[in-house]
Amino acid sequence: MGNGNCVVQVRDIVKTFTMKKGALGKKSIVKAVDRVSLSIVEGTTYGLVGESGCGKTTLARTLLRLIEPDSGEIDILNTPLHILSKDGLRRFRKNMQIVFQDPYGSLNPRMTVEKIVSESLRIHQSFSKEEVKEKTYNLLQMVGLDAGHASRYPHEFSGGQRQRICIARALALSPSFVVLDEPISALDVSIQGQILNLLNDLQETLGVAYLFVAHNLAVVKHISTRVGVMYLGKIVEENVSDKLYKKPLHPYTRSLIASIPDIKPSKHSFSVVKGEIPSPENPPKGCHFHPRCQYAMPVCSEAYPATVTVHGAKVACFLYH
């Protein structure tokens, strides 16, 4: 996979939201993304995992500037997104696209498949009508559909077929970077594997870089080159996919992997992660995970651990300090 060219470089991204509560409108600050850094190489997939509410989707949308970050730097194809004007960003968007979780909700029910897939071609490029039609049919074929589907509407398709349409639309302008935001979680299990295989095949053909957001670790293992584990706005561990699953370091990662359903008896001695994820409005002091961690030490409730490198993995945990 990938030849080493870095497509996405993210440094110290922070995104906060102000929440109002009650009749008096008491305000609280939620740090949805807290000083996150990562990079994604051409032709590879960065899997971003964690429980619901940890900030995965906020981070993914911030990378595309669908949500504006408070601070930090995002470079895509060596272009700093924060310096782009509104018009400059609109022109640059052809290089970065997104596939959403709900394939039906993200498709216009009043448009035919041909219009949906070709819309960006008509807006961004100067193709003739014949060229647009040819490219649209090629895109449909690329995702496992055919020209006969072009005149139909989204409601006439199954969930898996709709997601194929969304993928075709995302690839229309030959982007270098695609965010896949829980792209298979709304699909039947029997269809999920087909979509994952399609995404893998497209990546091998096109060399596109993916950010794959999911809460299902088994799925992420199947598709990812590197994996980042996110907890309450921070990445607590990152490693090459195979190594992360074989030898997880952070107690949270261990618990998540131990909770993957397996028909064989589990060899892990780690218990499944206990308790609910704390409210991001009021995260625990120190390491955010310490109230749920079986290895918690006094220092864990006093300070947040720095990220250190252990055998090639990046991990934020006092067990390794």
C-alpha positions in Angstrom: 0.0 0.0 0.0 1.2 3.6 0.0 4.5 4.8 -1.3 5.3 7.1 1.7 3.9 10.4 0.6 2.0 12.0 3.5 -1.4 13.2 2.4 -2.8 14.4 5.8 -0.8 16.0 8.6 -2.6 17.1 11.7 -1.0 18.9 14.6 -2.5 19.7 18.0 -6.1 20.1 16.8 -8.4 21.5 19.5 -12.2 21.8 19.2 -14.5 22.9 22.0 -18.2 23.5 22.2 -20.1 25.7 24.6 -23.2 24.0 26.1 -26.1 25.7 27.8 -28.0 24.0 30.5 -31.2 24.7 32.4 -33.5 27.8 32.5 -30.7 30.1 33.6 -28.6 29.0 30.6 -25.6 27.9 32.6 -22.7 27.4 30.3 -20.1 24.6 30.2 -17.2 24.0 27.9 -16.9 20.6 26.2 -13.4 19.7 24.8 -14.6 17.4 22.0 -11.1 17.2 20.5 -8.1 17.9 22.7 -4.7 18.4 21.1 -4.9 15.6 18.6 -2.0 14.9 16.1 -1.9 12.3 13.4 -0.7 11.7 9.8 -2.1 9.6 7.0 0.1 8.3 4.1 -1.0 7.9 0.5 -2.8 4.6 -0.1 -3.2 3.8 3.5 -6.1 3.7 6.0 -6.0 5.3 9.5 -8.6 3.7 11.7 -10.0 5.9 14.4 -11.8 3.9 17.2 -13.5 4.5 20.5 -16.8 4.5 22.3 -19.6 6.8 21.3 -19.1 10.4 22.5 -15.3 10.2 22.4 -14.9 12.8 19.7 -14.2 10.6 16.6 -16.8 12.2 14.3 -16.0 15.7 15.5 -12.3 15.2 14.7 -13.1 13.7 11.3 -15.3 16.6 10.3 -12.8 19.1 11.6 -10.1 17.7 9.3 -12.3 18.6 6.3 -13.2 22.0 7.9 -16.9 21.0 7.9 -16.4 22.1 11.6 -13.8 24.8 12.2 -11.1 24.0 14.8 -10.3 26.3 17.6 -6.6 25.8 17.2 -4.0 23.5 15.6 -2.9 22.9 12.0 -4.3 20.7 9.3 -2.2 20.1 6.1 -3.7 18.1 3.2 -1.4 17.6 0.2 1.0 20.0 1.9 -1.7 22.7 1.8 -2.4 24.3 5.2 -6.2 24.4 5.3 -6.4 27.3 7.8 -4.9 29.8 5.4 -7.4 29.0 2.6 -10.2 31.6 2.0 -13.8 30.5 1.8 -13.5 30.5 -2.0 -10.1 28.8 -1.9 -11.4 26.1 0.4 -14.4 25.5 -1.9 -12.0 24.9 -4.8 -9.7 22.7 -2.7 -12.6 20.5 -1.6 -12.3 18.3 -4.7 -9.2 16.8 -3.0 -11.0 15.7 0.1 -14.4 14.0 0.4 -16.6 12.2 3.0 -18.9 9.2 3.1 -21.5 9.5 5.8 -22.9 6.8 8.1 -26.5 6.9 6.8 -26.5 6.3 3.1 -30.2 7.2 2.7 -30.1 10.4 4.7 -27.1 11.7 2.7 -28.7 11.2 -0.7 -31.2 13.6 -2.2 -34.4 11.5 -2.7 -35.5 13.8 -5.6 -32.4 13.3 -7.7 -31.6 10.3 -9.9 -28.4 8.4 -9.2 -26.9 9.9 -12.4 -27.5 13.4 -11.1 -26.3 12.6 -7.6 -23.0 11.1 -8.8 -22.3 13.6 -11.5 -23.3 16.7 -9.5 -19.7 17.5 -8.4 -18.4 16.9 -11.9 -20.8 19.5 -13.2 -19.9 22.0 -10.5 -16.1 21.6 -10.3 -15.0 20.7 -13.7 -15.5 21.8 -17.3 -16.6 18.6 -19.0 -19.0 18.2 -21.9 -22.3 16.5 -21.2 -21.1 13.4 -22.9 -17.9 13.3 -20.8 -19.9 13.8 -17.6 -22.2 10.9 -18.6 -19.3 8.6 -19.5 -17.4 9.4 -16.2 -20.6 8.8 -14.2 -21.2 5.4 -15.8 -17.5 4.5 -15.1 -17.9 5.5 -11.5 -21.0 3.4 -11.1 -19.2 0.4 -12.7 -16.3 1.0 -10.4 -18.5 0.6 -7.3 -20.3 -2.5 -8.6 -23.4 -0.9 -10.1 -24.2 -0.4 -13.8 -25.6 2.2 -16.3 -29.1 0.7 -15.8 -29.1 2.1 -12.3 -28.4 5.7 -13.4 -32.0 6.7 -14.0 -33.3 5.3 -10.7 -33.9 7.1 -7.4 -32.3 6.3 -4.0 -35.5 4.7 -2.5 -35.3 2.0 -5.2 -32.0 0.6 -3.8 -30.9 -1.5 -0.8 -28.8 0.0 1.9 -25.6 -1.5 0.5 -26.3 -0.2 -3.0 -27.0 3.3 -1.6 -23.7 3.3 0.2 -22.0 2.3 -3.1 -23.7 5.3 -4.7 -22.3 7.5 -1.9 -18.8 6.1 -2.5 -19.1 6.7 -6.2 -20.1 10.3 -5.5 -17.2 10.8 -3.1 -14.7 9.5 -5.7 -16.1 11.5 -8.6 -13.4 14.2 -8.5 -10.5 11.8 -7.8 -9.8 13.0 -4.2 -6.6 12.1 -2.5 -8.3 11.9 1.0 -11.7 10.4 1.9 -13.2 10.4 5.4 -15.3 7.3 6.0 -17.6 8.2 9.0 -19.0 4.8 10.3 -19.7 3.9 6.6 -21.0 0.4 7.3 -22.6 0.6 10.8 -26.1 1.2 9.3 -25.8 -1.9 7.0 -26.7 -5.5 7.4 -23.7 -7.6 8.6 -23.9 -9.7 5.4 -23.4 -6.5 3.3 -20.7 -4.9 5.5 -17.9 -7.2 4.3 -18.8 -6.5 0.7 -18.5 -2.7 1.2 -15.2 -3.1 3.1 -13.8 -5.2 0.3 -14.9 -2.6 -2.2 -13.2 0.1 -0.2 -10.0 -1.9 -0.1 -10.1 -2.6 -3.9 -10.7 1.1 -4.7 -7.8 2.1 -2.5 -5.4 -0.3 -4.2 -6.5 1.0 -7.6 -6.7 4.7 -6.8 -4.1 5.2 -4.0 -6.5 7.2 -2.0 -5.9 7.8 1.8 -8.8 7.0 4.1 -9.7 8.1 7.6 -12.0 5.3 8.8 -14.1 6.2 11.8 -15.7 3.3 13.7 -16.6 1.9 17.1 -16.3 -1.7 15.9 -12.7 -2.8 16.4 -13.1 -6.0 14.4 -14.1 -3.9 11.4 -11.2 -1.5 11.9 -8.7 -4.4 12.1 -9.9 -5.6 8.6 -9.3 -2.4 6.8 -6.8 -0.2 8.7 -3.0 0.3 8.2 -2.6 2.3 11.4 -5.1 2.6 14.3 -5.7 5.5 16.7 -7.7 4.8 19.9 -9.6 7.8 21.1 -11.0 8.5 24.6 -12.7 11.7 25.7 -11.1 13.9 23.0 -7.6 12.5 23.1 -5.8 9.7 21.3 -4.5 7.4 24.0 -2.7 4.9 21.8 -1.6 4.6 18.1 0.2 1.8 16.4 0.4 -0.2 13.2 -2.9 -2.2 13.0 -1.4 -5.7 13.4 0.8 -4.8 16.4 -2.0 -2.9 18.1 -4.3 -5.9 18.0 -1.5 -8.4 19.0 -0.1 -6.4 21.8 -2.3 -3.5 23.0 -0.6 -1.3 25.5 -3.1 1.1 27.0 -5.6 -0.5 29.4 -8.5 1.1 27.5 -7.3 -0.5 24.2 -6.8 -3.8 25.9 -10.4 -3.7 27.3 -11.8 -2.7 23.9 -10.0 -5.6 22.1 -11.0 -8.1 24.9 -14.7 -7.1 24.2 -14.6 -8.1 20.5 -17.0 -11.0 20.2 -15.1 -14.3 19.4 -16.4 -17.8 18.9 -13.3 -19.1 20.5 -12.7 -18.8 24.3 -10.9 -15.6 25.0 -7.2 -15.9 25.9 -7.2 -12.3 27.3 -7.0 -11.9 31.0 -8.3 -8.3 30.7 -11.9 -7.6 31.7 -14.2 -5.8 29.3 -14.1 -2.1 29.9 -16.2 -1.2 33.0 -18.6 1.6 33.5 -19.9 4.3 31.3 -17.8 6.8 29.5 -17.8 10.0 31.6 -19.5 13.2 30.4 -17.2 15.2 28.2 -18.6 18.3 30.0 -16.9 17.2 33.2 -14.0 14.7 32.4 -12.1 13.2 35.3 -9.0 15.1 36.4 -5.7 13.6 35.5 -5.9 10.6 33.1 -9.5 10.6 31.9 -9.6 6.8 32.0 -8.4 6.3 35.5 -11.9 5.8 37.2 -12.5 2.8 34.9 -8.9 1.4 34.9 -7.9 -1.6 36.9 -4.2 -0.4 36.9 -4.9 3.1 38.2 -2.2 4.6 40.4 -2.4 7.8 42.6 -0.6 9.8 39.9 -3.3 8.9 37.4 -5.8 11.2 39.1 -3.4 14.1 39.4 -1.9 14.6 36.0 -2.5 13.6 32.4 0.3 11.3 31.1 2.5 12.5 28.3 2.5 10.5 25.1 5.6 8.2 24.9 6.9 5.8 22.2 7.1 2.2 23.3 8.4 -0.4 20.7 7.1 1.8 17.9 3.6 2.5 19.5 2.5 5.8 20.8 0.8 5.6 24.2 -0.4 8.0 26.9 -0.3 6.0 30.1 1.8 6.2 33.3 2.4 2.4 33.1 5.1 3.3 30.5 6.7 6.3 32.2 
